[in-house]
Amino acid sequence: MGSLLSSGLEYSLMYWYRMSELTADRAGLLACQDEKVVLSALMKMGGVPKSFYDKMNTEDFIKQAKEFNGFDYDSMDKVDKILLIATQTHPWTVMRASEIIKWFESGKYQEIIELHGKDSIEELEILCTKCGRKLKGTETFCGVCEEKVWKR
């Protein structure tokens, strides 16, 4: 009885672990802010050989990732997919790409960028940490308190 309970817990933890990888992919997209770069990185992580990678563009990979979702319509395909990935620590690369594409196309990514981000680093408000004076971002020292400021 104990092994049955522990295996259920183990599968739940493995599922959570795989989903945390998808969250990390989303964080990567928020950091680099370029969907093509994230998909390119996933292609490399998936083991696409360099010689093939040069010939295959990300559009082919995106097409494959979008087709991946189509396999969930048949219930047997869902069961097969669950059984194949149940003990893996990482989701399939094509699944990760598929989830990034869905998240990007859902508009959630853009909502976060609009809520928390700026279009460019030039739009960021830079303040002196000592006196709070607004800086241009090119100064080495604050003109008011003469505190050394960081550079971009």
N, C-alpha and C positions, 0 to 999 in steps of 0.2 A: 504494500500500500504506500509506503514511504517513497519508493522509487517512482511510482506513478505520479505522486504529488510533486516530487522534485523535477521530474521530466517536464511537467506542465509549467512549472516555474522557470525552468531552464529555457523552454521555447519562448515564453513570454519575455524573458530578459534578452534573448537573442533577437527577437522582433524589435524590442526597444533599441537595442544596439544598432541594428540595421537602419532604423528610422533616424537615429542620431546622425548617421552618415548623410542622410538626405538634408538634415538641418545644416550640417557642415558645408554641404554643397551650396545651399542657399546663402550661407554666410560668405562663402567664397565669391559668389556672384555679387553680393552687396559690396564686398571689398574691391573687386576689380571693375565692377560695373560694365562688363562686356560679356554678353551671353556666348558669343563665338569663342572667346578665350576659355571660358569654363568648359564648353563642349569639346574644344580642342584638348584641354587638359584631361578630360575624361577619356578621350580617344587614346591618348598616350598611356593613361593608367590601365586601360583595357588591354594593352599589349599590342596595339596596332604597330607593326614593324615600320621603321623609319622609311624604308624604300617604298612601302605601300602607302604610308601616311602622306608622302609628297604627292602621290597620284590621287588619293582619295580626299576630297574636300569635306568640310564639315556638313555640307548640304546632304550628302549621302548618309552620313551618320544621323543627322536630324530626321531624315526620312525613315531610317530604320527604327529610331527611337519612337517616332509617332506610330509606326506600324506595331510596335511592341504592345501598345495599349489595346489594339484590336483583338489580341489573343484572349482578353478577359471576358469576351462575350459568351463563350462556350464554358459551361460550368466545369467540364472535365479539364479544360485548359487551366482554369483557376486552381483546381485541386492539384494538378501536376506541378504548376508553378510553386504553390505553397510547399509541397513535399520536397521539391528540388532545392529551395532556398531556406528551409526551416532551420537547418543547423549551421548555416553560413554566417560569418560575422559581418560581411559586407554585402550590400545588394549588388546585383549584376550591374555592370557599367551602363548597359543600354537602359536599364530601369532607372538608374540615377539620372541619365540624360533625359529620359522621358519625363521624370518628375520635375526637373529644372525647366523644361520646355513648358509643361503644364502650369507651373507656378508663374513663370514669366508671362505667358499668354493670358493668365487669369487676371492680370492687372495688380496683383498683390505686391509684386516687386516695385512697380512704379509708384504705388501708394506709399510705400516705405521711403523710397527715394524722395518723393515730393514732400513728405512729412518731415523727414530728418536730414535730408541731404541738400546740397546746393548744386547748381549746374556745373560750377567750376570752382577750383580752389581760390580763385581771385574774388569770389563773392563771400568768402568766409570773413567774419569779423574777427580781427586779431587784436587782442588787448594786452597791455603790459600787465604782467603778473603781480607787480609790486604796487603800481598806482592806479591801474585800470584805464589808462589813456588808450584811445583807439590808435592803432598803428597801421601803416601802409603795408607792412610785411617785408619791406626791403631794408629796414633799419637794423643796425648792429646794436645800438643803444637807444633807450627811451630818451626823448628830448626833454622830458619833464623831470624824471627822477634819476636819470642816467643809469638805470638798471640794464644789464646786458640782456638782450632778447634773443630768442631762438631764430634760426633761419629756416626757410622752407626748403 
